[in-house]
Amino acid sequence: MKKTTIIVLMLVSAVNFAFAQQAVPEKPRVLISTDVGGTDPDDNQSVAHLLMYTDKFDTEGLVSSPSYGNGNKEELLKMIDLYEKDFRKLSRKIKGLSSPDYLRSVCKQGRKGAVPYAGYMTATEGSDWIVQCARRDDARPLWVLVWGGLDDLAQALHDAPDIKDRIRVYWIGGPNKKWSVNSYMYIVEHFPDLWMIECNASYRGFIADKNVHDAYNTGYYEAYLKGAGHLGEDFINYYKGLPKMGDTPSLLYMMDGNPDDPSKESWGGSFVPIDRSPYVLFNRAATAQDTVPVYSVIEFRMRGPVLDIPADSICFTLEIAKQKWGGFYLGDGLYAVRHSSNYARTLTYTISSDIPGFPNHEGAITMENIFPGRSYPSDFQLGEHWYSDKPDAELFDKNMQGVMTVKKWRNQAMEDWGQRLKILKK
């Protein structure tokens, strides 16, 4: 290789490295809302990573918010128990790690199961804790990092609207939007000027590629995690040790540069402001010719028999993409159900109920691969601090928007964690 070529490559590498690992202006306050223990074990992986980086944050809360699945606070406590076994060795080399007892004290149970059509229900220990932390006398904002559904955040905002200007949110959206579509709708309708990063796809850049056999993908467990204390050994229980860690970009975002600037280059992604949230209302059966943006909220409403049941009662079923979702009675013979899809494709669906006279029907709808995409009169207008994945064509990867803004830094972030894991091997 020519000497000039080597120099150019070294300069490019130096520039790329400089863009990552920028100093954070101040230690951020963070509260994690996670569905750990639910249907996707990647939250356990991200919790393991978080525990080994608590020196980087003032961790004010760990809230179990399983809008879907069987997650609970005990799963958080289980991970902290593993951390406690490794804590002495880690704390000798890493100063400022949070103690296991402190972390247990900020674990709270949030909503178990999704909220109804209204988008909120009753306060939980987790939603109350969000309010309490947000109201603390601290000039720094509270960063709420949401790894699952938005139900506890929506409840906190409903119960204490004054916290809106005291929090900032980084939400791993995408599939989590369909699990908490009603709480999402409540937030965009009532708090459109919330400071929010809606990361629907960029986070996927951090998921290991099972077809790449190197130390940062399929070989990461053998190279770094195996023999790395109790947290490292436990990792094999999730995806057989393959790092998915889809929620970790929210942590990386807080560790790299100024979090107040979502447009910056960051291990946790780079984002652009969006001025609307796409929402499409159907008062009829949809067809494959009806096209809506991926990650948008679609709602089907229909008229049927007047029932003597409470409003917001589940009484019919939407079946779409091989999944079933409860639909709600809104009163006065009006029925409604919402859905959001995280893949660009044409989906067939059915709406059905055993209620005599209910307007059962079937149809189809096509998801277009861009967000927020084309506009609709029913879209919700957003404030100046709502951000989402960059739409540039060169930043797509595997048909996913903005993924390269995270993927380009993945190996550096995984190597950084790998160096911490080595402490547990000594």
Secondary structure, DSSP 8 states (H G I E B T S, - for coil): --HHHHHHHHHHHHHHHHHSS---SS--EEEEEE-TTSS-THHHHHHHHHHTTGGGSEEEEEEE--SSSS--HHHHHHHHHHHHHHHHHHHHHSTT---HHHHHHTEEE--SS---TTS--S--HHHHHHHHHHTSS-SS-EEEEESS-SHHHHHHHHH-GGGGGGEEEEEE-THHHHHTHHHHHHHHHH-TTS-EEEESSGGGGGS--TT--STTTTTHIIIIITTSHHHHHHGGGSGGG----TTHHHHHHHHSS-TT-TTS--TT--EEE-SEE-EEEESS---TT-EEETT-EEEEEEE----SS-TTEEEEEEEETTEEEEEEEEETTEEEEEE--SS-SEEEEEEE-SSTT---EEEEEEEESSSS-S--TT-EE--TTEEEE---GGG-BTTBTTTHHHHTTHHHHHHHHHHHHHHTT-
